[in-house]
Every structure is written in structure tokens, then in C-alpha cells.
Amino acid sequence: MRIRLLASAAALAGFALATPAGAADLGYPAPYVQPVAAFTWTGFYLGANAGYGWGSSSFSSPGGFLGGFQAGYNFQFGSPFVLGIETDFDFAGMSAGAYSLNNLGTVRARLGYSFDRVLVYGTGGFAYGQGSANFFSLTSSSTQTGWTLGLGAEVGFDRNWSAKLEYLYVDLGSATFATAVGPVNTGLDANILRAGVNYRF
């Protein structure tokens, strides 16, 4: 009796092991496994940023916080290299003495090298802003234009969200302000350090 039970158990085990092989021999497809998509920086993104700026004008050294929004597009060349364009606009509270910077915007190219989800990049392009001068209670504003260069790093947390840290040097050239003592010319050289988050579509 015991021998018969052991023989039956062995036969069942052999049948169970043979069944997958037999199914494969009959042409049944193997179960589909969804491949994991490779991470890419290619695509459009929107985000927000905040940071601190400091610099110098002709007659003061303004500094203060700033924050705003950015949008851009990256294209990754099937390699570690990433080329992109970004525009941003920040509300600024940089002031000292008679001069203050009210807002700052840029339109920049970005060229980066990715280490999978980590992107390091250089950036540069056009910069503009609105400055104000106040002499003897007479305040006037003027749009200033110039250029910017900088460096940054961005980390992708998943397919959609990333965070960045960025440094920009900004030269806004010279502008003329109407004052109580007559027209005054001044420019602005500024250093901007800011962090931001992006949602990538």
C-alpha cells in the first residue's frame, strides 16, 4: 500500500513538472512582462523657483529674495547630451540705497550632460528686468536689458518631477532714470542663486 502511494505521488509530481514544457511545445506564448521605460530628459516642462540675488549698481549694492516661474523644452540625443531652451520670470525684491530691481527675466539655451537621472548643465542667453531709482522722493522705473551665464544641476525623481539648483551671473547693462537731480545712468551686475522644481510632461 505504501509503495503504491509513493508511486502515485511520484507520477503526479512528474506530470506537474512536465506540463509547462508541454505547453511551450504546443506553442502557447510566455507571459508578457512590461519592459521598464528608459529615463529621458526629452520633453516640455513647467516649474517654479525661488532664491536670493546680490550685486552692484552705480551707487549701491542691492540684494534680496526673488521667485517666479519657468518653462522650457529639453531634447536628449539618444546619448548623455541634452540640449534645451528655457525662459523664466521672477518677481524681485533686490534693493539698496536709491536703486531696486523689481523683476528679472531670462531666455536661455541650456547644454547639459546626463548621468541617467542627474543632469549637469551650462546656460546662457538674454536677460531683462525692471529697475527703479529713488532720489529725493522722486521714483522712476526703466527696463534694463543684457545677458546672463550660469551653471546648474537637476535631478529627476520620477518620469514627471525634478528639482534643480542654479547659479546665474546677470549683467543688465545701463539704463537712464529720471530723478530730481536730472537723468541718472546706472546698470546692474548681479549674482542669482536659486532652487526650483519642474513638472515634465
C-alpha positions in Angstrom: 0.0 0.0 0.0 2.8 2.4 1.0 4.7 1.6 -2.2 1.5 2.3 -4.3 1.0 5.7 -2.6 4.6 6.7 -3.2 4.4 5.7 -6.9 1.2 7.8 -7.3 2.9 10.8 -5.7 5.9 10.5 -7.9 3.7 10.3 -11.0 1.8 13.4 -10.1 5.0 15.3 -9.5 6.4 14.3 -12.8 3.2 15.3 -14.6 3.3 18.8 -12.9 6.9 19.4 -13.9 6.2 18.2 -17.5 3.1 20.4 -18.0 4.9 23.8 -18.6 7.3 22.2 -21.0 4.4 20.6 -22.8 2.6 23.9 -23.0 5.6 25.5 -24.5 6.0 22.7 -27.0 2.3 23.3 -28.0 3.1 26.9 -28.9 1.5 28.8 -26.0 3.1 32.3 -25.6 5.1 33.0 -22.5 3.6 35.6 -20.1 4.2 39.2 -21.2 6.4 41.3 -18.9 6.2 45.1 -19.4 9.7 46.5 -20.1 10.8 49.4 -17.9 11.0 52.5 -20.0 14.4 54.2 -20.1 14.6 57.6 -18.3 14.8 60.5 -20.7 15.1 64.3 -20.3 13.3 64.9 -23.6 10.1 66.9 -23.3 8.3 70.1 -22.2 8.3 71.3 -18.6 6.8 73.9 -16.3 8.1 74.9 -12.9 8.6 77.4 -10.1 11.8 78.7 -8.4 12.9 80.9 -5.5 16.3 82.2 -4.4 18.5 85.1 -3.5 20.3 87.7 -5.5 23.0 90.2 -4.8 25.0 92.6 -6.9 26.1 96.2 -7.6 24.7 99.2 -9.4 26.5 102.5 -10.0 25.7 103.8 -6.5 24.5 100.8 -4.3 24.8 97.1 -3.7 21.3 95.7 -4.0 20.3 92.3 -2.6 17.2 90.4 -1.7 15.0 87.4 -2.4 13.3 86.6 -5.7 10.9 84.0 -7.0 8.8 83.1 -10.0 8.2 80.6 -12.8 10.0 78.9 -15.6 9.1 76.9 -18.7 11.3 75.1 -21.2 11.9 72.1 -23.5 14.7 69.6 -23.5 15.9 67.2 -26.2 18.2 64.3 -25.4 20.1 63.0 -28.3 19.9 59.2 -27.6 23.1 59.9 -25.7 24.1 61.6 -22.5 23.9 65.1 -24.2 20.9 67.2 -23.6 20.0 70.5 -25.4 17.3 72.8 -24.2 15.8 76.2 -24.1 14.3 77.9 -21.1 12.5 81.1 -20.2 11.7 82.4 -16.7 10.3 85.4 -15.0 10.9 86.3 -11.3 9.5 88.9 -9.0 12.5 90.5 -7.3 13.0 92.3 -4.0 16.6 93.3 -4.6 17.2 96.8 -3.3 19.8 99.0 -1.5 20.1 102.8 -1.3 18.4 104.5 -4.2 18.2 101.5 -6.5 15.9 98.4 -6.6 15.3 95.6 -9.1 11.6 94.9 -9.3 11.6 91.9 -11.7 14.0 89.8 -13.7 13.5 87.5 -16.7 15.7 85.5 -19.0 15.6 83.5 -22.2 18.4 81.0 -22.3 19.9 78.0 -24.0 20.9 75.0 -21.9 23.5 72.4 -22.8 23.9 69.5 -20.4 25.3 66.1 -19.8 23.2 63.5 -18.0 24.1 60.7 -15.6 20.8 58.9 -16.0 18.6 61.0 -13.7 21.2 63.6 -12.8 21.7 66.4 -15.3 24.5 69.0 -15.1 24.4 71.9 -17.5 25.7 75.3 -18.6 23.3 78.0 -19.7 23.4 81.4 -21.2 21.3 84.0 -23.1 19.2 87.2 -22.9 18.3 88.9 -19.7 15.9 91.7 -18.9 14.5 93.4 -15.8 12.8 96.5 -14.5 14.8 98.7 -12.2 13.7 101.7 -10.1 15.6 104.7 -8.8 14.5 106.9 -6.0 16.2 110.3 -5.4 14.6 112.9 -3.1 11.2 111.1 -3.2 11.1 111.0 -7.0 10.9 107.4 -8.2 11.2 106.4 -11.8 11.4 103.0 -13.5 13.2 101.8 -16.5 13.5 98.5 -18.4 17.1 97.1 -18.5 18.4 94.5 -20.9 21.6 92.5 -21.0 22.9 88.9 -20.8 23.3 86.0 -18.4 25.6 83.0 -18.0 25.3 80.2 -15.4 25.6 76.6 -14.3 23.1 74.2 -12.8 22.2 70.7 -11.8 18.9 68.9 -12.0 17.7 65.6 -10.5 14.8 63.6 -11.8 12.8 61.9 -9.1 10.5 60.1 -11.5 9.2 60.4 -15.0 7.5 63.7 -14.3 9.1 65.5 -11.3 12.6 67.0 -11.0 14.4 69.6 -8.8 17.2 71.9 -9.7 19.8 74.2 -8.2 21.1 77.0 -10.4 23.6 79.9 -10.3 23.3 82.8 -12.8 25.5 85.8 -13.4 23.4 88.6 -14.8 24.6 91.9 -16.5 21.7 94.2 -17.1 23.7 96.9 -18.8 22.9 100.6 -18.3 19.6 102.5 -18.2 18.6 106.1 -17.7 16.4 107.1 -14.8 14.7 110.5 -14.4 15.4 111.9 -10.9 15.1 115.2 -9.1 18.7 116.0 -9.8 18.4 115.2 -13.5 18.8 112.0 -15.6 20.9 109.3 -13.9 22.5 106.3 -15.7 23.1 103.1 -13.9 23.5 99.4 -14.7 23.3 96.2 -12.6 25.6 93.3 -12.2 24.0 90.5 -10.1 24.6 87.0 -8.9 21.5 84.8 -8.6 21.4 81.6 -6.7 18.0 79.7 -6.8 16.4 76.4 -6.4 13.4 75.1 -8.3 11.0 72.3 -9.2 9.8 71.2 -12.6 6.9 69.1 -13.8 7.9 67.4 -17.0 5.2 66.4 -19.5 
